[in-house]
Amino acid sequence: MDRRAPHAKTPGRSVPGRFRGPFTRWPRGADAVLATAMFLLAVLLEDAPGDAMAVRPVTGIFQPVLLLFAVAGVALYRRRRRPVAVLCVALVAWAPTLGSSYSTMGGIVIVALYSVGRHADGNRWGPLGVGAAIAAVTIDGLLHSFPWGDIGFGALVMSGAWYLGRRLRLRAERAARFLKEQAAEARRIVTEERTHIARELHDVVAHRVSMMTVQAGAARMVAAEDPHGALEAMAAVEEAGRQALDELRHLLGVLRPDSERDGLGPQPGLADLPRLVAEVREAGLDVSVTNGIRDPLPARVDLSAYRIVQEALTNVLKHSGPRTHTHVQLRDESDGLTIEVLDDGHGATVQGVPAAHKGPPGHGIVGMRERAHLLGGSLDAQPRPGGGFRLTARLPVKGEPT
């Protein structure tokens, strides 16, 4: 139960504020630019004396070699969908040029190795591709009589490109798995809370029906001697029946699995708020209440309002601790009931909720928001600018739940 927990995010949705580069925003366009750039580098650059690079005259390029460069560059555009095939094409195109001045496709092979690590599903092809690339680097270095240090550095770059891509892939998979688990946990909490709410509504309906049975029996007993009293009892039965049907419509909107009820008595409501306030005051919380409710509330709204206040006070006690000043305000408004719980957050933090304040198991903001949504209302919870916390719930008194 963490009042500071944000809404659960949908899996795969990017985190707001996270940097997204061009390869994430425009993958096709970025890959086209990358493939073109690597093709031009392979065509225009060549080794020069003294470990330098020089610009190659375009008119002096051997036409079959230019075709190999073009094939490797075009294949690089497909590096996300077919990374293994792209690496094979790059290595095959590079092989005939090894040991010559046209052996400048190492950059294409490096990008292809990174793509295998980043986008390939299997673990088998990466090491094989790295081995083939290192063999090509070694052959090219020996044919050019490069020092072993240069050959070793080239092999390290080849293997490092694949390893970097692989690490980024594993990191992305872990992030996606975390988001899925987070969404699954949010769904589980909502389902559990809906089950608990349905159980409570079931008890409310059962209590209404029990009252109808008692009143109908009383009307039958006095029908002969006191017709007026019998009519009043039957009118009460009619009213209770209407209320029971109204509650039942809301109950049917919440899936309730077969489970035993926690108790047989009626569920609490705002009439029990003084007892709740007394309990949390005994636990050390400084609570004041302003109750502006004038008219009786439907049982489902009365129950949910009580549970929201109970959960909010539990949250204050758990996160801000005793001696925190908390004000609970209940208001009748044109669109329904408004509940506002304010605290200054200046209490002494405790590790758990004292035993004096016991209530049904909940899930903090998630559970309270689910209660409000089932009634067609809303709930907002956020820190106050000057310290503390503000929770505002709006519960329609009439209408169907969402």
N, C-alpha and C positions, 0 to 999 in steps of 0.2 A: 504494500500500500504506500505509494509515493505520490504525494500531491504535486510534485514537480515533474512527474513523468509527462512527456509530450504525447501527442497522438501517435499511434502506431502508423508507420508509413507502409505504403504498398511496396512489395518486393519489386526491385528493378528501377524504382523511381530514384532519380539522382537526388543527393542531399543538397538543399539550397545553399548557395554560396560556394559550392565546390568548384574548383577550376576545371574547365573542360576545354582541352586544346582542339586544334583543327582536326586531328585524326579521330576525335570523338564526335565533334559537331558535324563535320562533313567528311565522313570516311571515304566515300567514292572519289570526291574531288581531291582530297589530300593524297590518296593513293595514286591517282593519275599524275599529280604534280611530282610525287616522289619517284614514280617509275620513269617519268620524263627526265628528271634531274639525274637519276642514276645512269640512264642511257647516255645522256650528253657527257657526263663525266667519263664514262668508259670510252666514248668515241673520241673526245677531244684531248684527254690527258694521256701522257706516256712518261715512262721513266727517263730521267735525264742523268748525266754523270753527277756524282757526288750526292746520291740519295735525294735528288731534287725531282720535281715534276715539271714537264714542259707541255706546251699546247701543241697538239698534233695537227698538221695541215689536213683539212677535210679532203682535199683532192687527192691526197696520197694514201687514203685508206683502201685496203684490199676489199673488193666488193663482197666476197663470201664472208669475210670477217665482219663487215658492216651488217650483213644479214644475221649473223650470230648475235651481235649486240642488240639488234632490233627484236629478235625472238626473246632474248632474256629480259629486255626491258618491258615488252608487252606482257610477258608472263608474270612479271612482278606486280602488275595491276591486280592480279587475282590472288594475291598473297594471303588474304583473309579467308577466302572460301576454299582454296586448294593449296594450302601452304606446302605440303609435302611434294606435290607435283611441281610447284614453282621452284623448289629447291633442286629437284632432279633436273629440270630444264636448265637452271642456272649452272649447275655443275657440268652437265653435258656440253653446254655452249662454251664453258670456260676451258674445258679439257683440251680442245685442239689448239688453243692459243698459249698454252703453258710453255714457258721458256722463250717466248718471242716478245717483241715490243708491243704486241696487241694484248698481252696478258694483264688487262686492266679491269677485269670484271669481278675483282675481289669485293668491291663495295656492294655489288648486286648480290653476291653470295652471302655477305654479312647480313644484309637486310632479310634475305630469304631464311637464313638460320634463325634470326630473331622471330620471324613470323611463324616458323615451325614451333618454337618454344611458346609463343604467345597464343597461337590459334589452333594448333594441332591437338586432336583429342587423345591420341595414344602417346605412351611414353617410349615406345620402341624406336620410332623414326628419328627422334632428336639425336640420341647418341650415334646412330648410324650416319646421319647427315654430318654431324660434327667430325666423325672419323674420316668420312670421305673428303670433307673440306680441308682438314689438317693434312691429309695425304696429298691433296692438290697443292697446298701451300708449300709443303716440303719438296715436292717435285719441281715446282716453279723456282723455288729458292736454290735448289741444287743446280738446275739448268742455268740459272743466272749467276751462280757462284756467290750467292749472298752469304753473309756470316750466319753461323748457327744462332746467334742471338737474335738477328732479324727474323729468321725462320720461326724461332720459338715465340717471339712476340706476335707474329702473324697467327700462329696456332692458338695463342692465348686469346687474341681478339675474336677469332672464329668461335671458340668454345664459350667465351664470355657473352657473345651476342645471343647464343641459344639459351644460356643460363639466365640472362636478364629477362628474356621473353618468358621463360618458364616460371620464374619467380613472380612476375607480374600476373601471369595467368592464375597461379595458385592463390595469390593475394585477392584477385577479383572473385575467384570461386568462393573463398572464405567469406568475403563481404556479402556475396549473393546468398550464401547459406545462412549467414547471420540475419539478413533481412527476412528470409523466409521463416526462420525460427521465430523471429520477433513478431511477424505477422501471425504465425500459427499460435503463439502465446496470447496475442491480443484476441484472436478468435476464440481461444479456449476460455479466456477470462470472461468475454462477453457471453458465451454459451452458458458458462457456469452461473453467471449473474442472472441471466434470463431464467434459468432453471429455478434459482432461488426465489426470484420475483414471482414466477408462476406458482410455486408452492405456497407462497404467502397469499396470493390472490385466490388460490383454491380454498384456503382456509377462510378467507373473507366470504366467499360464496357459500361455503358450507355453514358458516355462522348465520348468514341471512336465511338460508333454508330451514335451519333449526328453529329460528325465531318464528318463521311462518308456520311451522308445524305446531309450535306451542300456542300461538295465537289462534290458529284455526281450531285447535282442541278446546281452548277456552270459549270461543264463540259457540261451539256445539253444546258445551255444558250449560251455557246461560241463555241459549236461544229461546227456550220456552218461557222462562221467567223474566228475562230482561232483553227484549228485542233490540232496544236502543244500544245497550252495551254490546250485543252480538254484532250489530252493524258497525260499531266503532272498531271492534276487533277485526272484522273482515276487511274494513278499510285499511287497517294497519297491515293485514296480510297482503292486500293488493299493492300497497306502497313498497313493502319489503320485497315482493315478487318483482316489481319493476326494477328496483335497485339491484336485485340478484341477477336479472337478465342483463342489465347494463354492465355489471362486473364480469359476467360470463362472456360477453362479447370481447372484452379486453383479455380475458383469460385465454380464449381461443386463439388470440394473436401471438401467444407465447407458447412454444413447445415445452411441455412438461413431461419428462420421462417418469416412468413408474418408480417411485421412491417413497419411503415412509415419511410422514410429516413429523416435524419436530415437536409439535404440541397440538392439542385439540381446542384450545381457547381462541378467542378472537385476537387478531394482530393489533399491535399498538398503533396509536395515531397521535395527532398533535395534542390531544387531551392528556397524554402521558408525558408531555414535554417537561412539566415541572419536576417530575420524578427523575427524568434523564439529566436535567440541569443540576439537580441535587447530587446525583452520583458523580458528575464530573467536578463539581465544586468540592466534594469530599476528596477527590483525587488531586486537588490543588489548583484547578483551573479557575480563573476569575471570569465568570460568565455573567453577562446581562442580556435580557431578552425583551424585545418589543414585539408584542403580538397584536397585529392590527386586523386579524381575521374576525369578521363579524358573522358571516353566514356559515352554516354547516357545509363541509366539503364531501364530495363523493369518497367512498371508502378507499378506492384505488389511489386517489390523490392524497388523501389523509395519510395513508400508509407510506407512500413514497416520500412525502414531505418529511415525515418523522425519520425515516431511514437516512435521508440526505443530511438532515441536521445531525443525526447521530454519527454518521460517518465523518462529517466535517469536524465535529468536536473531537472525535477520536484522532483525526489527522492533526489537529492543532496540538493536542496533548502529546502525540507521538513525536512530532517534528519540532515543536517549540517548547514543550515541557510545561510544568506547573508554573504558576504565577504569571502566565500569559493572559493579558486582558483580551477577552473575546466578546463580541457583540453579535447577537442573533436577532435579525429583524424579519418579521413575516408581514407582508403587505398584500391587501386585496387591490388588484388593479383591473383595468377594463378587459385585459386579455387573459386574466387568470390570477394565480398565486405566484408571488415573487418571494424567494428566500435569499437572504443575504447574510453571509457569515464573514465577519471581519476580525482579524487578530493583529496585534502589534508585533508579534514575534520576539518579544523581549523576555520570554521565560527561560528557565533552565532546561536544557535539552536532556531528555531521558532516553533510555535504551528501549523501553517497551511501554505498552499501555498498562496502567495499574489494573489490578484485579477488580477494583471497585467499579470499573466501567466495562461492562461486558455487553457484547452485541453479537449479531450474526456475523459470520466470516464475510469479509468484503474485499474489494480490490481497489479501494481508493477512488481516484478520479474516474477510472474506467467504469466501475460499478455505478457511481452516482450519475454519470452521463448516460449510461444505458437506461437507468430508471427514468430519467427525464425524457429521453427519446421515445421510450415505449408509450409515454403519455402524450406524445406530440409536442413536447417542450424542448428546452435547451438548457445547457449548463456551461458556465464559463468560470475558469479558475486560473488566477495569475497572481504573481507577486505585486504588492503595493509599492508605489514609488518611494515612500518614506520608510519602508520596512514592513514586514508582516505579509499577510496573504488575504486575498479577497475571493470569495466564492459566491457566485450569483446563479441561482436556478430559477427558471420560469416554467411553471406547470399550468397548462390550460385546464380549466375546471370543466369545460364542456368540449364536445367533439370527439372524434375517433383518434386512436393512436396512430402513429406512423409505422 
